[in-house]
Amino acid sequence: MTMRMVPLRQVPGDSFVHRLWAGTKLLIVLILGVMTWVLPSWPALGMVAAVVVITALIAGIPLGALPRPPWWFWGLIALGVAVNASFGLAAVVVFLRAVVLGLVLVASSILVIWTTPMAEVAPALAKLMRPLRMLRLPVDEWAVAIALCLRGLPMLIDELRMLRAAHRLRPTAKGRSDHPSAEMGIMDMITAAMSSALRRSAEMAEAITARGGTGRLTAYPSGPGRADAVALVVIGLACAVAITLTVVL
C-alpha cells in the first residue's frame, strides 16, 4: 500500500479561515511551532492539535483531502515504540511526544496551504520580513523564492504521480524480462521528474519575465484586518492556557 498524496493546493471556500490574511496564518504557524518547540508538553501539543482540527472544521476541509498514511508508516512508529520500550516508559512517552509534535506541525502547515491562495504568500512574507530591509537583506527575493517553491511543489508531486502511473502501465520484468522499460527504477523516475521540473521552471521564468518580473509577485495589495487581530488574540489566549496547564500539571 502506498501513501495517498496530499493535495498541496488551496481548497475552495469562503470561510472565516479563508478570508484571513496570509501573513496572519504564517504568524500563527510560527507561534505554534515556537511554543511546541520550546515547551513540547502534552497540554501544548493537545492545544495545537485542537486548533488544527477546529480550523479544518471551520474551513470546511473535506475528508477526502486528508492523508492516509500507509501501513509501513504506522509500522515505523510501532518499531520506534518497541525500541524505546527497552529504555523504559519515559523513553516511550518522549518518543510519542516527538511524533505528535511532528504531525501537528506538518498538519498546521498543510492547513495554511489548503486555505491560502499561493498568490498571497509572497506579498505576506515580504511584509512580515520588512524590518530585515534595514539590514539591506534581499527580502523580496527571499519571499519570491519561497512562494515559487510552494507553487512548484504541487506541480512536482503531480509529475511524480503521472510518471509512476505511466511506469505501472509498462511491461513488468516478470512478464517480459527482455523489455528495456521493465528495468526502469526509482532513479530513472527521479531523473525524469528533475528534467521535467527544469523545463517547467524555465517556462515559469519566461512567464514571470513577460508579466513584469518578480516585483509584481510581492506587490499584491493585501494586509491584516480585524478578523486577523481576533484570530491572533484567540491563539494568544490558547497558548497562555496551554502554558498555564503545563506549569500547573
C-alpha positions as CSV (number, residue, x, y, z in Angstrom):
1,M,0.0,0.0,0.0
2,T,1.3,3.5,-0.9
3,M,0.6,6.8,0.8
4,R,-2.0,8.9,-1.0
5,M,-0.6,12.3,-1.9
6,V,-2.0,15.2,0.0
7,P,-3.2,17.9,-2.4
8,L,-0.8,20.9,-1.7
9,R,-3.1,23.5,-3.1
10,Q,-6.0,25.7,-2.0
11,V,-9.3,24.0,-1.1
12,P,-12.0,26.4,-2.4
13,G,-14.1,28.0,0.3
14,D,-15.4,31.3,1.7
15,S,-15.0,30.6,5.5
16,F,-13.5,32.8,8.2
17,V,-10.2,31.0,7.8
18,H,-10.1,31.5,4.0
19,R,-10.6,35.3,4.5
20,L,-7.7,35.7,6.9
21,W,-4.6,37.4,5.7
22,A,-1.9,35.0,4.6
23,G,0.6,36.7,6.9
24,T,-1.6,36.1,9.9
25,K,-1.7,32.4,9.1
26,L,2.0,32.2,8.8
27,L,2.4,34.1,12.1
28,I,0.1,31.6,13.8
29,V,2.0,28.6,12.5
30,L,5.2,30.3,13.7
31,I,3.8,31.0,17.1
32,L,2.5,27.4,17.5
33,G,5.8,26.0,16.2
34,V,7.9,28.0,18.6
35,M,5.7,27.2,21.6
36,T,5.7,23.5,20.9
37,W,9.4,23.5,20.3
38,V,10.2,25.4,23.5
39,L,7.5,23.7,25.5
40,P,6.8,20.3,24.0
41,S,4.3,19.3,26.7
42,W,1.1,17.3,26.2
43,P,-1.2,20.3,27.0
44,A,0.7,22.4,24.4
45,L,0.5,19.6,21.8
46,G,-3.2,19.0,22.6
47,M,-3.9,22.7,22.2
48,V,-2.2,22.8,18.8
49,A,-4.0,19.7,17.6
50,A,-7.3,21.2,18.8
51,V,-6.6,24.4,16.9
52,V,-5.8,22.4,13.7
53,V,-8.9,20.3,14.0
54,I,-11.2,23.2,14.8
55,T,-9.7,25.3,12.0
56,A,-10.1,22.5,9.5
57,L,-13.8,22.1,10.5
58,I,-14.4,25.9,10.2
59,A,-12.7,26.0,6.8
60,G,-14.8,23.0,5.6
61,I,-11.9,20.8,4.6
62,P,-13.4,17.6,3.1
63,L,-12.4,14.3,4.4
64,G,-11.1,13.3,1.0
65,A,-8.3,15.8,1.3
66,L,-6.9,14.2,4.5
67,P,-3.8,12.0,4.0
68,R,-4.0,8.3,4.6
69,P,-0.6,7.0,5.8
70,P,0.4,3.5,4.6
71,W,0.9,0.6,6.9
72,W,4.7,1.0,7.0
73,F,4.3,4.5,8.5
74,W,2.4,3.1,11.5
75,G,4.9,0.1,11.5
76,L,7.8,2.5,11.8
77,I,6.1,4.2,14.8
78,A,5.4,0.8,16.4
79,L,9.0,-0.1,15.8
80,G,10.2,3.1,17.5
81,V,7.9,2.4,20.4
82,A,9.3,-1.1,20.7
83,V,12.9,0.2,20.6
84,N,12.3,2.9,23.2
85,A,10.4,0.5,25.4
86,S,13.7,-1.2,26.2
87,F,14.8,2.0,27.9
88,G,11.6,2.4,30.0
89,L,8.2,4.0,29.9
90,A,9.7,7.5,30.0
91,A,11.5,7.0,26.7
92,V,8.3,5.8,25.0
93,V,6.5,8.9,26.2
94,V,9.2,11.1,24.9
95,F,9.2,9.3,21.5
96,L,5.4,9.6,21.2
97,R,5.6,13.2,22.1
98,A,8.1,13.8,19.3
99,V,6.0,12.0,16.8
100,V,2.9,14.0,17.8
101,L,4.9,17.2,17.6
102,G,6.0,16.5,14.0
103,L,2.5,15.5,13.0
104,V,0.8,18.6,14.3
105,L,3.3,21.0,12.9
106,V,3.0,19.3,9.4
107,A,-0.8,19.4,9.7
108,S,-0.8,23.1,10.6
109,S,1.5,23.9,7.7
110,I,-0.6,21.9,5.2
111,L,-3.8,23.6,6.6
112,V,-2.3,27.0,5.7
113,I,-1.7,25.8,2.1
114,W,-5.2,24.5,1.9
115,T,-6.8,27.8,2.9
116,T,-4.4,30.3,1.3
117,P,-4.0,31.3,-2.4
118,M,-0.4,31.0,-3.4
119,A,-0.5,34.5,-4.9
120,E,-0.9,35.9,-1.4
121,V,2.1,34.1,0.1
122,A,4.9,36.2,-1.4
123,P,3.4,39.6,-0.5
124,A,2.7,38.4,3.0
125,L,6.2,37.2,3.5
126,A,7.6,40.5,2.1
127,K,5.5,42.4,4.7
128,L,6.4,40.2,7.6
129,M,10.1,40.4,6.7
130,R,10.1,44.2,6.1
131,P,12.2,45.0,9.2
132,L,15.0,43.0,7.7
133,R,15.3,45.5,4.9
134,M,17.0,47.9,7.3
135,L,19.9,45.3,7.3
136,R,19.9,45.6,3.4
137,L,18.8,41.9,3.1
138,P,17.1,40.7,-0.1
139,V,13.6,40.4,1.4
140,D,11.7,40.5,-1.8
141,E,13.9,37.9,-3.4
142,W,13.5,35.6,-0.4
143,A,9.8,36.0,-0.5
144,V,9.6,35.2,-4.2
145,A,11.8,32.2,-3.8
146,I,9.7,30.7,-1.0
147,A,6.5,31.4,-2.9
148,L,7.8,29.8,-6.1
149,C,8.9,26.7,-4.1
150,L,5.4,26.4,-2.6
151,R,3.9,26.8,-6.0
152,G,6.2,24.3,-7.7
153,L,5.9,21.6,-5.1
154,P,2.3,20.5,-6.1
155,M,3.4,20.5,-9.8
156,L,6.4,18.2,-8.9
157,I,4.1,15.9,-7.0
158,D,1.7,15.7,-9.9
159,E,4.6,15.0,-12.2
160,L,5.8,12.1,-10.0
161,R,2.3,10.8,-9.8
162,M,2.0,10.7,-13.6
163,L,5.4,9.1,-14.0
164,R,4.5,6.4,-11.5
165,A,1.2,5.8,-13.3
166,A,2.9,5.5,-16.6
167,H,5.5,3.2,-15.2
168,R,2.8,0.9,-13.9
169,L,1.4,0.6,-17.4
170,R,4.7,-0.6,-18.8
171,P,5.5,-4.3,-19.1
172,T,6.9,-5.8,-15.9
173,A,10.1,-7.7,-15.6
174,K,8.0,-10.8,-14.7
175,G,6.0,-10.6,-17.9
176,R,8.7,-9.6,-20.4
177,S,12.2,-9.5,-18.9
178,D,13.8,-8.5,-22.2
179,H,11.9,-5.3,-22.5
180,P,14.1,-2.2,-21.6
181,S,11.3,-0.4,-19.9
182,A,10.9,-3.2,-17.4
183,E,14.3,-2.2,-15.9
184,M,13.1,1.3,-15.1
185,G,13.8,2.0,-11.4
186,I,13.2,4.8,-8.9
187,M,16.4,6.7,-10.0
188,D,15.0,6.8,-13.6
189,M,11.8,8.3,-12.3
190,I,13.6,10.9,-10.2
191,T,15.8,11.8,-13.2
192,A,12.7,12.2,-15.4
193,A,11.0,14.3,-12.7
194,M,14.0,16.5,-12.4
195,S,14.2,17.0,-16.1
196,S,10.5,17.9,-16.2
197,A,11.0,20.3,-13.2
198,L,13.8,22.1,-15.0
199,R,11.7,22.5,-18.1
200,R,8.7,23.8,-16.1
201,S,11.0,26.2,-14.2
202,A,12.3,27.7,-17.4
203,E,8.7,28.2,-18.7
204,M,7.7,29.8,-15.4
205,A,10.7,32.1,-15.5
206,E,9.7,33.2,-19.0
207,A,6.1,33.8,-18.0
208,I,7.2,35.8,-14.9
209,T,9.5,38.0,-17.1
210,A,6.7,38.6,-19.6
211,R,4.4,39.8,-16.8
212,G,6.8,42.4,-15.5
213,G,9.3,40.4,-13.4
214,T,9.3,39.1,-9.8
215,G,8.5,42.5,-8.4
216,R,4.8,42.0,-9.2
217,L,4.7,38.8,-7.1
218,T,5.3,40.8,-3.9
219,A,3.0,43.7,-4.9
220,Y,-0.3,42.0,-4.1
221,P,-2.5,44.6,-2.2
222,S,-3.3,42.6,1.0
223,G,-3.0,43.3,4.7
224,P,-4.3,42.4,8.1
225,G,-7.8,43.4,9.3
226,R,-10.0,43.0,12.4
227,A,-10.5,39.3,11.8
228,D,-6.7,38.8,11.8
229,A,-6.5,40.6,15.2
230,V,-9.2,38.4,16.6
231,A,-7.5,35.3,15.4
232,L,-4.2,36.3,16.9
233,V,-5.8,37.2,20.2
234,V,-7.6,33.8,20.3
235,I,-4.3,32.0,19.5
236,G,-2.5,34.0,22.2
237,L,-5.1,33.1,24.8
238,A,-4.9,29.4,23.8
239,C,-1.2,29.5,24.2
240,A,-1.5,31.1,27.6
241,V,-3.9,28.4,28.7
242,A,-1.6,25.6,27.4
243,I,1.4,27.1,29.2
244,T,-0.6,27.5,32.4
245,L,-1.7,23.9,32.3
246,T,1.8,22.8,31.7
247,V,3.1,24.7,34.7
248,V,0.2,23.5,36.9
249,L,0.3,19.9,35.9
